[in-house]
Amino acid sequence: MIDSNCGYWQPQEPRLPLEEALPHVEPLTSEFNEVTVRISGRHIHISQADLEQLYGPGYKLTKYKDLAQPGQFAARETVTVVGPEGVIEDVRILGPVREKTQVEISGTDGYHLGVDPPVRDSGDLEETPGIVLVGPAGAVTLREGVILAATHIHMSPEDAKELGLDNGDRVQVLVDGERDLIFNGVLIRVDKNYITEMHVDTDEANAAVIEDGDCVTVIGKVLLS
């Protein structure tokens, strides 16, 4: 019997058998399938035009510290993010500059700001919410660009070859710890400049009881129909 408080949803069609409802996964054959996790807090990738609007004409980002991925860095510059229902100050910009500004937050941040961003791969910004960014020299009103970054793994070509994976593949990842959890459909991004690590946001890390630097296991490739 469905509880009256939860009975607003009723299945209209028979449910799929479990073996059809679950994703089809091809187990990996390599035993070298552990990946380091990095927890990604809220941050902004910014275009040069928007940076100049926020910080002044001709402004260039200044490096605060290098990130693990070669060529990527946390900038000293931060901005205030203003949503319909809330404000988050001191949101750090990551460099280098990009073609389009992208604001990556967690679901909890979205609730605080009053926006409901979708889960998207980086760069997929069409039909995403906008937001207002405020810097020391001005403000920018974005028409789109706020996302929950899809869970992904940066991977070197050598590691991808060892695991039998290609750029764009989707995998299942097992968190074997205090709260066992499987991430499904994790995007593999392969590049010669990448080091292999999985990126999750703060909400995902809290749900899985993961700390920065923990290891997880890639258990199989999702076979897309």
N, C-alpha and C positions, 0 to 999 in steps of 0.2 A: 504494500500500500504506500502511495506517495504522500508524504507529509503535506498538509494543506498549505503550508507556507512556501513550499517548493514546487507546487503543482502547476505553475504557470506554463511549464514546457511539457509537451506531450509528443512522443515520436510519431511521425506521420507514416513512416514506412518501417518494415521489419529491420531490425539491426543486422549489420553484416556479421557473419561468423568471425570469431576472434582472429583467425589466421588471415582473413581478408582485410580486417580493419587495421591491423598492425602493419607498419611499413616493412617492405621486403628488404632484408639486410644480408649482404654478403660478408661473412666473417673475414677478418684480415689474417693472413698467414704469417706475417712477420711477428716476432716476439719483441721487436724494438718499437713498441707502440705507446709508450708513455710520453705525455706532453706536459710541459710546465704551464701553469695557469697564471695569467696576469689579470688583476682586477682593475677595470677601467672606470674611474669616476667620471662624473659629468665634465664635459669639455666642449670646446668649439674649434672647428676647422674653419678658417676664414679666408675670404677673397681679399685681394689687395685693395679693391675699390671700397669694400666695407671697412677694412682696417683703417684706411685713410679717413673715412667718414667718422670713425670712432676716435681716432688718435691724431688726425691732422694730415694735411697734404704731404705726400712723399714719405710717410712713416714706414719704418721697417721693424719687423719683429726682432726682439733681442732674446738670446738664448738664456734660459734659466738652468736647464739641465738636459742632457741627452736622454732619449728613451732607448729601450732595448732594440727596437727596430732601427737599422742603420739609416741615417739621414733624418730621422724623426726627432723632434725635441719639444719639451715643454717651454713655452715662452714666459718671460717675466710679466707680460701683459695679461690682464684679466678684464672682464666686463661684467656688468650687471644685466641679468636676464629678467625681463618683466613680462609676466603673463596676465591673463584676464583676472586672475584671483590671487596672485602672489608674486613675490620677488625673490630671486636668489642672487646674492652678491658674490663677487670674486670668483667667477667661473673662468677657469684658465683657458687660454688659447694655446693650441698645439700648432707647431710649424712643421714644414714650411707652408706658405700660403697655398690655397687651392683655387680652382676656377670658380667654385660656388661655396658659399658659406653653409655649414652644416652644424647643427646644434645637437649633440648627443647627450641624452639624459636618461635617468631611470624612470620606471613607472611611478615610483614614489615622488620623484621630482615633478613629474607631470601632474600628479594629483595636487601637489602644493601650488603649482603655477596655474592650474586650471586649464590645461591642455591635455589632449588624448592622442599622443603620437603613435603611429603604427610601428611594428617591428619591421625594419628594412635593412637590406644590405647597404653598406656605405656607398653614397653617391646616388642612390635611388630615392629621389626627393619629390617626385611628382605626386601631387595631391596629399602632401603632408602639411601639418599645421604650421602657421607662421608664429612669430614672436617678436618682441622688441628687445634690441640690445642697446645698452647705454654705456658709453665710454667717456673719458675725460674731455673730449673735444666735440662730442655730438652723439647722435643716436641713429640707429638703423632699424627700420621696420621691415622685417622679412615677411614675404608673402607665403613662403614655404621653407622647409629645411629642418624642422624639428623631428627627430626620430628616436626610437629605441633601437640601438644598434643590434642587428642580428648576431647571435653567437657565432664566432668564426675562429679559424685557426690559420695563422700565418705559418707558412711551411717552406723550407728550403727545397730546391729541386732534388737534392740528394735524399732527404727524408721522404719526400713524396714518392720517389722511385722505390725506395725500400719498402714502403707500405702499399705500393701499387695504386697510388692515387694521382689524380690530375687536378689541375686548376678548375674550380667550379664544381667539383664533386661535393656530395653531402655525406656526412658520416654520423654514426652514433658514438657518443662519448660517455663512459661510465665514471661516475664519482663514487669511489669505494671508501666510505668513511663513516662518520657519525650518522649521517643521513644519506643512505644510498640513493642515487638519483641517476637517471640517464637523460642526457641532452640529445635530442633527436634532430636531424637535419642541419647539423653544424656545417657551415660553409668552409671549404678548403680553398685558401688563396695562396697560390704558389708563385714565387718570384725569386730570382737569383740573389736579390738583396735582402731577403727575409731570413730571420732566424725563426726556428719553430717554437711557437707558443700559442696558447689558446687565450682569447680575450672574452671575458664576461663582464657584465655590469654589476653594480653593487647589490641590486636586488637578487640577481641570479646567484651571486656568491653567498649571500645570506641564506637563501633558500637551500642551497646545497652544503652549507657550512664549509665553505672553501676559504682558505687564506691565500693571500698573494704568495706565489712561489710553490704552492702545492702541485702535486702531479696527478693527472687523470689518465684514463686509458681509452684510446681509440679502439673500439671493439668491432666495427664493421662499416662497410660502405652501403649507404642507402641506395637501393636500386629504384630509380624513378620510372614510373610507368608512362 
